[in-house]
């Protein structure tokens, strides 16, 4: 059987939303939602949090995750990427004599994560012999018909005017990253082949919400309450 690791990346230095990764979201530290989603899949041999912050580590451990080591300073700044952090995590485990076959990186501010979707991602990873599986959502408006603002004149211009007379349904569907989780073949990742054989999990837009600004946070809480049927005392989930 394969050995599977869940990695939740949660540094302490969030700028736009201070203490974002453990800020209370609908009554609980937001990181707990990601930890709980990973736990409920029942497929991970270990659920760990990569952090540089003692308070985040304490919250993660309280929720049942492990913090076997702290993140290095060089991977805790504004310029470190998720790839940098995961490379460090996998190599640290190897230095401690522990190897993983597959891993799922979950973001700590993803309260809409569904255990079944994570399990599906890991299943596709193995069945397709993929290097990476990620959730995506279709753009609600076709990007091929977007506009740009001319810097000098301020005029509004179509980026691709050849699409002006095309019907939306005739344009190729395009998708963007949901920013929730990524499933990896660890050996392929360590060999830096994480951009080869990437497969999607197409998500319903109702389960996708960026949380990058205070306004995003308020919208996400409202959306979450609607999903759970807790707005104005309603009991029915949408």
N, C-alpha and C positions, 0 to 999 in steps of 0.2 A: 504493500500500500504506500501511496505517496505521503510525504510529510508536507503539511501546508501551514504557512505562517500568515497571520494578518498583521499588517503594520499600519498604525495610525500616526500620521505625521502632524505634530502639534508643537510648534515653537512658541516661545513666550513673547516675542517682540512684535505683535500686530500693531500697526500704526493707525489705520483708518477706524478700526473698532478696537479700542484698548481691551486687553485680556479676552479677546474674542473667543479663544478656544475653550474657555471655561465659563464664559458669561452665561447667565441664566437664560434659557430659552423655554418658554412655556412651563416654567416651574422647575427645570433641571439644568445643570451645566450641560451645554450643548454637546460636549465631547461624549457624554454618556450615551447619546443616541447611536453614535457610530460603534461604540464598544458593544452596546446591547445588540445591534444588528449583526455584528460579527459573531457574538455568542450564540444568537438564535439560529444561525446557519447550522451549527453542530459539525462543521467540517474542518475547523482549524485546530491544530495541535497546540498552538500558542497564539495568543493575542497580545501584541506588545505596542507600546506607545514610544515613539521617538521624539524626545523633547530635550530642551536645554533648561527647563524651568521646574524648580522644586514644587511649586504649587500645582502645576499641571500634572506632574508625576504623582503627587498625593491624590489628586482627584481621579486620575486614571486607575491607580491601584485600588482606591475605594470602590470603583465601579467594576473591579474584577480583572483589569488588564495588568500586564507586567511591564516593568521598566527595568530591564536587565542592565542597561548602561545609559548614560546621558549622551546627548548629541554633542559633537565637537563644536567649538566656537566658529570655525570656518564654515560649517554647514548650518549655522544659526542666524546668519545675517540676511539682509534683504535680497541678496543676489544668488543665494543657494537655490538650486532647483530640486524638484522631487527626485529626479534621477540621481543627483548628488547624494541626497539623504538616503535613498534606498541602497546605493552602492556602499555607503558607510555601514548601514545596518547589516547587509548580507556579509560583508567582509569581517565585521566585528563578531558575528556569530561563528564564522569559519575559524577565526582566531581562537575562539573558545571551544572549538571542536564540534560545532553543530552546523549541519548542512540542511538546506530545505530544497524540496523539489519545486514547489509552486508557492506563490505568495500573492496576496491581495493587499494593495495599498489603499486605505480608506482615508478620506479627508475628515477632519474632526468637526467640520461645520456642515454636515450633510444630514439633517434630521429626517429627510424624506427617504433615506436608505431603506430598502426592503430586503430582508434576508433571502427571500426566494430569488431576487434578481442577482444578488451576490453569488448564490449557489449556481445559478444559470451561467453567470460569467465564468466561474471556475470550471464548470462542466464543458462549456464551449472551448475553453483554453486547452483542456486535455483532449477532447474529441477531435478538434481540428488540428492538433499539434501546433497551435499558434505560439507566437512569442509574447503576444499581448492581446488582451480583450478589454474593451472599454465601453461604457454606456454613452450613447449619443442621442440627441433629440433633433428632429427636423426643424429647420428655420421656419417660423410661422409666416414669414413673408419672404418671397424669393429674393435672395441677394443679387441675382442677375439683373434686377430692376432697381437697384439702389441709385442714389444720387450723391453727388459731391458738390462742395461749395468752392467755386473758383476763388483762389486766394486774393488775387488783385482786384477783381471787379465785384466780388461778393455774389456773383450770379450762381443760380442753382442749375446744375447740369447733370444729365444722366451719365453714370459711369460707363455704361455699355448701351448707347442709344439704339443699337441694332435689335435690342430686346423690347423696344417701346411698344410695338404692335403685336408682340407675342402674348398669348394667353398664359396666365400663371400656371395652369395645369399642363401646359406644353413644355415648360421649363424643367430641367433635370432637378429632382429633389436633392437638396444639400443639407448636411447635418453638422452640428457642432458638439464639442465635448460637454458632457453634463457637469464635469468637475466633482464627481462623487467617489469613484473608485477605479482602480486599474488592476487587472489580473496579469501576472507575469509567470513565465517559465524562468525560474531563477538562474539556471545554468546559461540559458540564452541571454538573459539580462546581463550577467557578469561578463559575458563575451561581447557585450555592447551590440547585440542584435535585436534590440527591443523595438526597432521600427520596421522589422520584417514580419510578414504574416500577421498583421493586426486585424482582428475581427470585431464587429460591433454587437452591442446589445441595444436595440432601438427602444427608447423609453417613451412613455406617455408624458406629455408636457406637464401634467398635473403633479408629477412626482419630481419635477426639476425646478430648482430655484437657486440662483446665485445669491450669495450673502457676502457682499464686499463693502457695503456702505451701511450706515445706520438706517437709511430708508429701505434698503434690501432686507434688513433684519426685521423691521416692522411688517413688511409685506410677507415675509416668510412665516412669521408667527401667525398672522391672520390666515394665511393659506393653510398652515398646519391645523389651526383650530377648525377651519372649515372642513378639512379632511376628516377630522375626528368628531365632527358634529357637536362642537362645544361653543358655538357662537349663539349668543342670546338664549342660552339654555336649551338649544335644540339637541335632540338625542340621535337623530338620524345622520349618519355619515353620508357625504356626497358620493 
